[in-house]
Amino acid sequence: MTALYQLVRDADLTARNTFRVPARAPWLLQVNDSTTLPDALVLDQLRGLPLLPLGGGSNLLFAGDAPGAVLVMGGRRVELLHDDGGRVRVRAEAGAEWHGLVMWSVEQGLRGLENLALIPGSVGAAPIQNIGAYGVEVGEHIAAVEAWDLQAGGWVRLDRTACAFGYRDSAFKRQPGRWIVAAVEFELSRTAAPRLDYAGLADELAAMGASAPGPREVAEAVIRIRRRKLPDPARVGNAGSFFKNPIVPQALAEALRAAHPALPVFPGDAAGTRKLSAGWLIDACGWKGFRDGDAGVSAGHALVLVNHGRATGLQLLDLARRIAASVRERFGVALEPEPRLVGADWGS
């Protein structure tokens, strides 16, 4: 029988982050049944310690050891709550593997998550970052998030509006340390049209011979593209895209596009703004394939920082800062990291 929760002292976190950088925590708390979370949080060993919720470790960089206790939500149950033949409500516990949930939904004939296939990490981390890929953001399909509110000391159910999703952003990210995500409810569909407008996706489907693609074919196309472009974290330590695509004033985007016609420019998240391709900017500065010791940039995708074996988090952070500085110097554009930094701040 699985324990309701487990507490481990002086925990090694190297295998719990996809960069595979060395880090430790004074305590690791794994909660397998979310109903026991309130009791586990008041254990004497954890009193007064800061708390770091950790999912699959695919969206953070340990630039040092965890400053306090690390919390892992271990529940993995996925269940169908409602199905009227069109709209479908699905609930997944925070510890469920994200890609596993996507492929489960595809097998059920559900539409909505297929463009987000093969993203590493857990379900509980998905709303925090508002993960997105190939023209879809997870926040579009989240109906509610069930969480423990550390500030109020009770369970809450935050609907999509309360989650305040933005580009790689959410209320959870803007108020770190307030909520612990226990489960996520998704609003999916059996009839929605596929989202195929992202560059390269329709071409991949055509190459597969999928003339009328459903969720299974779209997921397979996304998986094929990601495997060609991105290194496998099981083989080379990485956290996927390290930098956000910068959102800049429209006038700056137009000036840069005039000077660099190949620069990809997309609509921004507000009137008068545009989104630039961080990967293109970094590649134009000559970083793709760069390596300094075991800290490097993927040869296949300039957005991906990689650990070739023994790089530390500080070495990877130093490389990221150097990349950002070169982009700012050449293009006048500031880059920000996607992963959460533990043990250091981006600007220091």
Number of C-alpha atoms within 10 A of each C-alpha: 3 7 9 16 18 13 17 14 13 11 17 16 19 15 13 17 24 26 30 28 25 19 22 20 19 18 22 26 25 22 23 19 17 21 12 12 20 14 10 19 16 11 10 8 14 19 10 10 13 12 20 20 20 24 26 21 24 24 27 22 29 27 21 18 17 21 16 17 26 25 20 23 26 21 20 18 13 18 11 13 11 12 13 9 9 11 15 17 18 20 21 23 24 29 25 22 20 24 19 17 21 25 21 13 22 21 11 12 15 25 26 25 28 29 28 24 23 20 21 21 23 25 26 31 25 24 26 22 24 23 19 18 15 17 13 18 23 20 26 16 18 24 20 22 25 21 21 20 16 14 9 10 11 11 17 16 18 16 14 18 12 13 22 17 22 13 16 20 18 19 20 21 19 11 10 12 15 18 23 27 28 24 25 24 23 23 19 23 21 18 14 14 12 15 17 17 10 13 10 14 20 18 14 18 20 14 11 13 11 15 11 9 18 19 26 18 19 26 22 19 25 21 18 14 14 15 11 11 15 19 21 17 18 10 11 18 23 29 27 24 19 25 21 20 25 16 23 17 14 17 12 15 21 14 11 18 15 11 10 11 11 10 18 15 18 14 13 17 13 9 9 11 17 21 19 23 17 26 22 18 26 21 18 16 17 13 21 21 16 16 17 12 12 15 25 24 28 24 19 13 21 27 26 23 30 28 27 20 15 14 20 21 26 17 19 24 21 15 19 23 18 13 19 21 15 18 20 14 11 11 13 12 21 17 22 17 19 20 20 18 17 18 15 16 10 13 6 5
